[in-house]
Amino acid sequence: MVGLWFSNLWKFTRKNSPQPLVIGVVSFEVASLMSKVVHLWHNLSDKQVSQLREEISSSVGIKKLVSDDEDFVVELMLAEIMENLVFLV
């Protein structure tokens, strides 16, 4: 089943034809989606979330421009991550 699906991504040309093999557009969309999933997975790691919390607590700019409440800023951060997750679905 996967073989049939994957083979539909390629358009084969005849050996005498000067045109090279052309990969389907779908494969580029899949690669883009996979890149977004990997990026989101990296952002959801415990290390990354801890690092973001640290940066939020030590950032004077965030405290002045967004909010002094660290929990509120973390909620904004998580809302953005959830928005990215919904985009992937």
N, C-alpha and C positions, 0 to 999 in steps of 0.2 A: 504494500500500500504506500509506504513512504517512498519506495523507489519510483512508483508511478508518479507521485506528486512531484518529486524532485526532478524527474526526467522532463516534466512539462515546463520547467523553468528554462531549459536550454532549447534553443532553436538550432537544429543541425543544418549545415549547408552541405552541398555536394562537394566531393573532392576536387572537381574541376572548377568550382566557383571561386572567384577571387575574394569573396567575403569571408572574414574569420568567424569563429563561433561567437555567438552573441548570448550573453546571459540575460535572463528576464529581469524586468524591473522589480518584480516581487522579491527577489533575493536581496536587493538593496534596501527595501522596506523592512525585511526581516532583520537584516544586519543593524539597521537604525534602531529598531525596537529592542534588539538584544543589547545594544550599547546603552540604551536608556535603562533597561532592567539592571544591568551590571552597575551603572552609576547609582541608581536608587538603592540597590543592595548594599553598596559601599557606604552610602549615607546612613543606612539603618543599623550599621554595626555599633556595638556597644562602645567601642573606642571612639568612633566618630561622634556619637551623641554626647559622650563625656567631654570630648574636646570642644564641641559647640557650646555646651553649658559653661565650660570654663571661659571661653572667649566672651560669652554673653555677660558673665559676672564681672569680668575685668574690663569691659569696653565702656569707656566714658561716653562715647558717641551714641551708642545704643540707649544708654540710660537717659541722655539728654533729648534725643530725637524721637525715641519710641516710647519707652516707659522705664520707670525705676523698678517696677515689679518684675522680678526675674521669672516667676512662674507664668506671667502673661506673655512674656517674650518667647518662652519655651512653647507655650500653646500656639503662638503664631508660627513658630518653626515647624511644629508637628502638623499644623493645618496645611502648611505649604507642602510638606512631604506627602500628606494624604491626598492633596490635590494632584500631585504628580503621579501617585499610585492610581487614582481614578482615571487619569489620562491614559495610563498604560492599559487599563481594562477596556 
